[in-house]
Amino acid sequence: MSDELGAALRALAAQHETPPRVAAAEIRSRATRRSRRRKAALALGTAATAACVLAAVTLTLHTGEATGTRHLPGAASDAPPPGPASPAPRTTSSGVLDLGRHTLTIGDRVMRVDSHSFGRFPAGTRLTVRAKTEMDLLPLEGRPESGTEVKVPYMVELRTPAQQPVYAGGLAFDTKALMALSADSGWVGMSVTDAEWFYRRVRVGDGIDLRSTPVPSADVTTALPGASGE
C-alpha cells in the first residue's frame, strides 16, 4: 500500500470518528455555567428597565415643577392673609321686653307685662328662649299664707348670655305674688290670653331684647307758654 493511500484512509477515518463521550461532571459544570449566564443577563435587563422607569418619572416631576409655581420655605404665599375671626352668630331677635314701659312687643302685638327682679340685667341683654311648658310651678318666698308655690300657665323659660334664668307666663293669681317670687330669677307676668299667644308664637332659640325706656313721671307738669308764674 502506497503512502498516499494510507494517508487518505487515515483522513477518512478521522472525519467519521465518533467524538469521545463527555463525563457527567463536565455536563453539570457546563449546565451551571449556562444557568449563571442566563441569570446575569436577566438581572442586567431588570436593572436597565428600572433605570429607564426612574429616569422617566424624574423627568415628569421636573417638568411639572417647571410649569407650576414653587413655594420656597419661608417665602411669602400668594394666598390672602386670613381675616379676623367671624363673630359667633347671634340668635334672631323676635321681640323687645321694655321694662320702663312694662311692655312685651312681638311683631305688631304689644302686651302689658309685670316684671320682677330685673335690676341685675343691663339694658341690651338678649334673652334666648330655652324651653316651654303649658303649666309649671313657681316657688314663692316670704308668703306662707299663700303657700310655697303657684301654678303658672303657658310658662316660657328664657336665659341670659350668662345662663341666668328668666321666666314668662300667665298671671292666673294675684299680681302681688310677684313680689314673693324668687329673687334669683327674673319673672315676666302677663294676662293668660297674652301668655298663651306668646307661648304658641315663640320657638326655642328665639331672642328677646331687653330694653328700659325712661317714662316721665305722672307727677311732672309742663308749664303752658305765656303762663304767668303767679
C-alpha positions in Angstrom: 0.0 0.0 0.0 1.3 3.3 -1.0 1.8 6.1 1.4 -0.8 8.3 -0.4 -3.5 5.7 0.0 -2.7 5.2 3.7 -2.9 9.0 4.4 -6.2 9.2 2.6 -7.6 6.3 4.6 -6.5 7.9 7.9 -8.1 11.2 7.0 -11.3 9.5 6.1 -11.3 7.6 9.4 -10.7 10.8 11.3 -13.6 12.5 9.7 -16.0 9.7 10.7 -14.5 9.1 14.1 -17.1 9.2 17.0 -16.3 12.0 19.4 -15.4 10.8 22.9 -18.2 10.9 25.5 -18.3 13.8 28.0 -18.2 12.9 31.6 -21.2 13.6 33.8 -19.3 16.1 35.9 -18.4 18.1 32.8 -22.0 18.1 31.7 -23.1 19.5 35.1 -20.4 22.1 35.0 -21.5 23.3 31.6 -25.1 23.5 32.7 -24.2 25.5 35.8 -22.2 28.0 33.7 -25.1 28.4 31.3 -27.5 29.0 34.2 -25.3 31.7 35.6 -25.0 33.4 32.3 -28.8 33.4 31.9 -29.3 34.8 35.5 -26.7 37.5 34.9 -28.4 38.5 31.6 -31.8 38.6 33.3 -30.6 40.8 36.2 -28.9 43.2 33.8 -32.1 43.5 31.8 -34.2 44.2 35.0 -31.7 46.9 36.2 -31.8 48.6 32.8 -35.6 48.6 32.8 -35.8 50.1 36.3 -33.3 52.8 35.4 -35.4 53.7 32.4 -38.6 54.0 34.5 -36.8 56.1 37.2 -35.5 58.4 34.6 -39.0 58.9 33.1 -40.5 59.6 36.5 -37.8 62.1 37.4 -38.3 63.9 34.1 -42.0 64.1 34.6 -41.7 65.6 38.1 -39.1 68.2 36.9 -41.4 69.2 34.1 -44.4 69.7 36.4 -42.3 71.9 38.8 -41.1 74.0 35.9 -44.7 74.7 34.7 -46.2 75.3 38.2 -45.5 77.8 41.0 -42.9 76.5 43.5 -43.2 77.6 47.1 -39.9 78.0 48.9 -39.8 77.6 52.7 -40.2 80.9 54.4 -41.3 82.7 51.2 -44.5 84.8 51.2 -47.5 83.0 50.0 -49.7 84.4 47.2 -52.8 83.4 49.2 -54.5 86.4 51.0 -53.8 86.6 54.8 -56.6 85.1 57.0 -59.1 87.7 58.0 -60.3 88.3 61.6 -62.3 85.5 63.1 -66.0 85.9 62.4 -68.1 86.6 65.5 -70.4 83.9 66.7 -73.9 84.2 65.1 -76.5 85.8 67.4 -80.0 84.4 67.8 -82.7 86.1 65.8 -84.5 88.8 67.7 -88.2 88.1 67.9 -89.3 90.9 70.2 -88.5 93.5 72.8 -89.2 93.4 76.6 -89.3 97.1 77.7 -89.0 97.3 81.5 -89.6 101.0 81.5 -92.9 100.8 79.7 -93.8 97.4 81.1 -94.5 96.0 77.6 -93.5 92.9 75.6 -93.6 93.6 71.9 -93.7 90.7 69.5 -94.2 91.7 65.9 -97.2 94.0 65.8 -98.6 92.8 69.2 -97.8 94.9 72.3 -98.6 93.1 75.6 -98.8 94.6 79.0 -96.5 92.8 81.5 -95.4 93.0 85.1 -91.7 92.3 85.7 -89.8 91.3 88.8 -86.1 91.1 89.7 -84.5 92.6 86.6 -82.2 95.0 88.3 -79.1 92.9 87.6 -79.8 92.6 83.8 -78.4 95.6 81.9 -80.3 97.1 79.0 -79.3 95.5 75.7 -79.2 92.0 77.2 -80.6 89.4 74.8 -82.8 86.7 76.4 -83.0 83.4 74.5 -86.0 81.1 74.6 -84.7 77.8 76.2 -87.9 75.8 76.9 -91.7 75.9 77.1 -94.4 74.1 79.1 -98.1 74.6 79.3 -98.2 74.6 83.1 -95.4 74.9 85.7 -94.9 75.8 89.3 -93.2 79.0 90.6 -91.7 79.0 94.1 -92.8 81.8 96.4 -90.7 83.3 99.2 -91.9 85.0 102.4 -95.7 84.4 101.8 -96.6 81.4 104.0 -100.3 82.4 103.9 -100.3 82.0 100.1 -98.5 78.7 100.1 -95.0 78.0 98.8 -95.7 77.9 95.1 -98.2 78.9 92.5 -99.3 77.4 89.2 -98.4 79.4 86.1 -99.9 78.5 82.8 -98.0 78.8 79.5 -94.6 79.1 81.0 -91.7 80.1 78.7 -88.1 79.8 80.1 -85.6 82.3 78.8 -81.8 82.6 79.5 -79.4 85.4 79.5 -75.9 85.0 77.8 -74.6 84.2 81.3 -77.3 81.4 81.6 -79.3 83.3 84.2 -83.0 82.2 84.1 -85.9 84.4 83.2 -89.5 83.1 83.2 -92.6 84.4 81.5 -96.1 83.1 82.0 -99.7 83.9 82.6 -100.7 85.6 85.9 -103.6 83.3 86.9 -103.0 84.5 90.5 -102.9 87.8 92.4 -100.2 90.0 90.9 -98.9 90.9 94.3 -97.5 87.4 94.4 -94.8 88.6 92.0 -93.1 90.3 95.0 -92.7 87.0 96.7 -91.2 85.2 93.7 -87.6 84.1 94.0 -85.1 86.9 93.7 -82.6 84.5 92.0 -84.6 84.6 88.7 -86.3 87.2 86.6 -90.1 86.9 86.1 -92.4 88.4 83.5 -96.1 88.1 84.1 -98.9 88.8 81.7 -102.6 88.0 81.1 -103.4 84.4 80.4 -104.6 85.3 76.9 -101.3 87.1 76.1 -99.3 84.3 77.8 -100.9 81.7 75.6 -100.3 83.7 72.5 -96.7 84.3 73.4 -96.2 80.6 74.3 -97.5 79.5 70.9 -95.7 82.2 68.9 -92.1 81.9 70.1 -89.8 79.0 69.3 -86.8 77.6 71.2 -83.8 79.7 70.1 -85.7 82.9 69.5 -84.3 86.0 71.1 -86.0 88.8 73.2 -84.0 92.0 73.6 -84.2 93.7 77.0 -84.8 97.4 77.0 -85.6 100.1 79.6 -87.2 103.2 78.2 -87.4 106.1 80.6 -91.0 107.1 81.2 -91.9 110.5 82.6 -93.5 110.5 86.0 -97.2 111.3 86.1 -96.5 114.0 88.7 -94.5 116.1 86.3 -96.5 119.0 84.8 -95.5 121.2 81.8 -96.0 124.9 82.0 -98.0 126.4 79.2 -96.3 129.0 77.1 -97.1 132.6 78.2 -98.5 131.5 81.6 -97.6 133.8 84.5 -95.8 132.5 87.5 -98.5 134.0 89.8 
